[in-house]
Amino acid sequence: MSLVLEQVSKIVGAETHLRDVSLTLERGSLNVLLGATLAGKTTLMRLMAGLDVPSSGRVIADGRDVTGLPVRRRNVAMVYQQFINYPSLSVYENIASPLRVAGLPRAEIESRVREAAALLRLEPYLDRKPLQLSGGQQQRTAIARALVKRANLVLLDEPLANLDYKLREELREELPRIFAASGAVFVYATTEPSEALLLGGNTATLHQGRVTQFGPTPEVYRRPRDVVTAQVFSDPPLNTLRAVKQGGALALGTGGEARALGAFAGVPDGSYLVGFRAHHLELDPPSGEAIVLPSTVTVSEITGSESYVHLACGGHAFVALVPGVRRLEPGTTVDASIDPRRLFLFDESGALASGDLAQAA
């Protein structure tokens, strides 16, 4: 099945939840909806499923207009953030429940449940009740129940958000394998850029009810078409500052100066918004043609394998994500630096300016 959304909007009272969304999702594809809370992800999924009707625009499945068709008449499965299972039923019966409702023969139910259980590695737990399972196993059960329907469209609304870190990582690694084994259109909503990168497939970035970009996930990450997309796809948040190019020189919004190298070399003179990701901001002694940003440490956060160092620089607040333990006391002065080739440049409208972005990701 292919799913096409044509200029879909959803307006509730005076609030616009979605605005002019157009997407084409192909059969067998994995599609990530990436955006902050209230960006419009859940609203969009509800319109795809038929749980809501758009205020304008059309939803087309396999060439057929299904805009007003209710969910019960569509072949759709959903998995929510809160894993929902029947506590009085075994794992086997939880997975089998939609098939029994559909009146499938016993042999067909047995075959599909066993297949889904093998795919989700639930075979040892089929006789257990949900409350005898870990959180990850309960969510696997919910996903298996969705897959066993062999739905044309499978919607997963932040399905790992309530699991602990270890369980999230475990399921994140397995989900691409699970998706690849099914021929459905998968739509996966998340607030986490790292999750989108791990899952791969295609990503649609959402901001305030608009899809700002859609395409292969690595391409959207490496070459965001505007500053909003770059911000949506950056965690920690994208660092930004203003810069004015005049000939071969740059006047930085932090008060410093630098040579117009890297991405700046191929753009006209003028004012730009410069963006750079936290893991490209260096705290070691600068080398080569790096742009130096004299800064003062405000906070250091150590996560174990990495450290987040918050900096104040010329009225700007930056975050550096550096490897290892970097315990820098507040008030420490450092020369932070950034390779000019790592910069995103955005013009006055916020659109990506031309230039070499081969290393900006």
Secondary structure by P-SEA (a helix, b strand, c coil): cbbbbcbbbbbccccccccbbbbbbcccbbbbbcccccccaaaaaaaaacccccccccccccccccccccccccbbbbbcccccccccccaaaaaaaaaaaacccaaaaaaaaaaaaaaaccccccccccccccaaaaaaaaaaaaaaacccbbbbccccccccaaaaaaaaaaaaaaaaacccbbbbbbccaaaaaaaccbbbbbccccccccccaaaaaaccccaaaaaaaccccbbbbbbbbcccccccccccccccccccccccbbbbbbbbcccccccccccccccccbbbbcbbbbcccbbbbbbbcccbbbbbbcccccccccccccbbbbccccbbbbccccccccccccccc
